[in-house]
Amino acid sequence: MRAIEFIHVNKEYKDGSQMIEALKPTDLVINQGEFVAIIGPSGSGKSTFLTLAGGLLQPSNGKILVNQQPFSEENEKKRAKLRFESIGFILQTSNLVPFLTIKDQLRLVDKINQQANPALMDELFTQLGLSHLANKYPENLSGGERQRVAIARALYNNPTIILADEPTASLDSKRAFEVVEILAKETKEKNKATIMVTHDIRMVDYCDRVFQMKDGQLTEQVTK
């Protein structure tokens, strides 16, 4: 099943009298069960692509479908609902709520969903090495620990799509590989679609497809 589809999508910004095309016209299909990497230099358009895929930006032209639904054409209320139900974001900054413990960061998702999944919470905490930190606050964690909490929170809602923007940027090599292995396992075992933006080309070995972004142009790379 098609999880994300870009149909002739581009994104333009006005900079004074100039029009900047941050994403050139793009056609792309990512299916459930696919782990995709997007690599490229800073400022090439990777984050613009990811933000469009998550519905946080609207395309200048074209359409974006999420789980075969017209995501980009919905009003903001419907987009927000579909985003919450279907998409898990892992950002470069953890964006944790400062006055909530690590466990309560995930319990906040329970309150929104009006249901709890303690078994999944324990599983994620174990996988990400967070069990001993469950009752601590973000200010008591290292940058890498906060990032792992953000990853747990993104996976806890059991999204069908995972959008990861440099998820290993603040992690040491050992933990970085462990996190990408977890994302790969989630993608395959639970039939999710995962898009990971990364500068770390070591991580693309875990991916099914690799795309290069350069000056707003997305090009698929031959990996085998």
Secondary structure, 3 states (H helix, E strand, C coil): CEEEEEEEEEEEEEECCEEEEEEEEEEEEEECCCEEEEECCCCCCHHHHHHHHCCCCCCCEEEEEECCECHHHCCHHHHHHHHHHHEEEECCCCCCCCCCCHHHHHHHHHHHHCCCCHHHHHHHHHHCCCHHHCCCCHHHCCHHHHHHHHHHHHHHCCCCEEEEECCCCCCCHHHHHHHHHHHHHHHHHCCCEEEEECCCHHHHHHCCEEEEEECCEEEEECCC
